[in-house]
Amino acid sequence: MTVHQYSPHAARVAGAWSAPVAAGPLQATVTVPGSKSLTNRELILSALADGPSRLRAPLHSDDSARMIDALRTLGVQVDEEPGEGDYGPDLRIQPVAPFTDGGTIDCGQAGTVMRFVAAMAGFARGDVTLTAHASALHRPMGQMIKALRDIGVDIDDGGHWALPFTVRGRGHVRGGEIAIDASASSQFVSGLLLAAPRFDVGLRLKHDGARVPSMPHIDMTIDTLAHRGVQVERPSATEWIVPSGTLRGKDVAIEPDLSNAAPFLAAALIAGGQVSVTGWPAHSTQPGALLPDILQEMGARTSRRGRAMTVSAHAGIKGVTLDLSAASELTPTLFALAAFADGPSTFHGIGHIRGHETDRIAALVNNLRALGGEAEELEDGIRVVPRPLHGGLWKAHHDHRIATTGAMIGLAIAGVEVDDIGTTAKTMPEFPELWRRMLGDRSGDAAA
C-alpha cells in the first residue's frame, strides 16, 4: 500500500478523535510534507535576499502560513505557483528592502515565527507588534529581547520580557557583539544568525549559559546561510560570527519533515510489520535524521533504499537510556515506544521542552498516568516504566506532538480518544488521514 496523494487543503479535524487500533502488522509507504524548520528558515532568507526565490515542495501548515502572513505584513510578496508534489503549490518570494511601515503580526503557536521575525523586524520603517495565541504567550522570549536591544533594536515590551511586544523599526539594525543564554531554545541563535547578514556590521554571537538544545537546528541554519552565499565562522562550539553581506535569491527544494515522519516509522514497532517514508535524504541537518539510529537502539531494523527509509519490527521494543538534547522534538514519539518496551526507559537532556507549546514533560507523564501507565518527571527528562494500559482521554494541550503521541498509544490500546487531533495542523494538516491510510483504511479516498 502506498500512502500519499492527500489534498493540501484538508479540513482540520475538530473534536475528540478515536485513535484507530492496528488490526495487524503494517505494510505501508508514506510520503510526508516538507520540513517546517527548513520551510520557515528559507522563507526568512528569501525575504532578506537580493532577488526572488522559489521554494519547491514547502510545508503548508499553520506554522508556515503564520510565517507567510508575517512576511506579507512587512511588504514581502509571496505567491503560490504550481508544484510537482502531493502537498500543495510551490512558493515564489519577492523581497523588499527596507520592509514597509510595519503592522501587527500574530505568531500563533509558532516559535520560529516569534523568534525569527523578531530578529528581522528592525528592518521595517515603522512599528512591528508581535503577538501570539494565548497558549503561546508563555514561550521564552526574554533572551531574544535582550539580545536585540544589545545590537541596537528599540523594543517596547512593557517590562514583561515576553510577547506581546513592539519593535520600533528604523529600516536597519546596527549589529555587533552580543552574548545570549540560549539554553531555553536554539531558535534564539538561529533567528539572530538568519538576520545577521543584513545587520550594518554583521554579528558576533556567543552563547553564555547551560547546554544549547537542538544543536542540529543551528547547524541547519548555518547550512542554509551557506547555500545563500554567507559563510558563518565558528571559533568555538558556542560562538558564531556572521559577516555583513548579501544573501542570494535561490531555487530551493525543501526536504520532507523527518520529525513529522517519526510517528509513522515508529508505528511499525508498536503494530508490527514495516513502514517506509519516501524522499529520505542521504544527509540532513534535521534532528529527525538521528531517528533511524535511535530506533535501532530500541529494537527496530532500519534500511535506506531508493530514497526511502524503512523501519521494521524485529524482536520487540527495548527500554533505553538516551540523551535527546540534540533531538528533543523526537521525545514524544520515543515516549510512546517506551510505554510498550521490555523495561524502563529514561530520556534526559530535554528540560527545555517544558517551554514548548505546552510543558511537554508534564503533558506526556500525566496523559500516560491517566491511561494506567507509569511515568515520572525528572529535572531534565522523563522516566517511563511499562505497565498495562487502558483506553481513555488523551489531552493534546494545543501541542501537535502530544496529539500524535496519543495516536501512537492508540495503535495498541483500544478506546484512546485524542481530545484535539486538529492541533496537528500546526505542522501537518494531513496527519489524521495519513495515519488512517497507513493502517489500510481507504474508506475516505473518494472524498479525498
Secondary structure, 3 states (H helix, E strand, C coil): CEECCCCCCCCCCCCCEECCCCCCCEEEEECCCECHHHHHHHHHHHHHCCCCEEEECCCCCHHHHHHHHHHHHCCCEEEEECCCCCCCCEEEEECCCCCCCCEEEECCCCHHHHHHHHHHHHHCCCEEEEECCHHHCCCCCHHHHHHHHHCCCEEECCCCCCCCEEEECCCCCCCEEEEECCCCCCHHHHHHHHHHHHCCCCEEEEECCCCCCCHHHHHHHHHHHHHCCCCCEEEECCEEEECCCCCCCCEEECCECHHHHHHHHHHHHHHCEEEEEECCCCCCCCHHHHHHHHHHHCCCEEEEECCEEEEECCCCCCCCEEECCCCHHHHHHHHHHHCCCCCCEEEECCHHHHHCCCCHHHHHHHHHHHCCCEEEEECCEEEEECCCCCCEEECCCCCHHHHHHHHHHHCCCCCEEECCHHHHHHCCCCHHHHHHHHCCCCCCCCCC
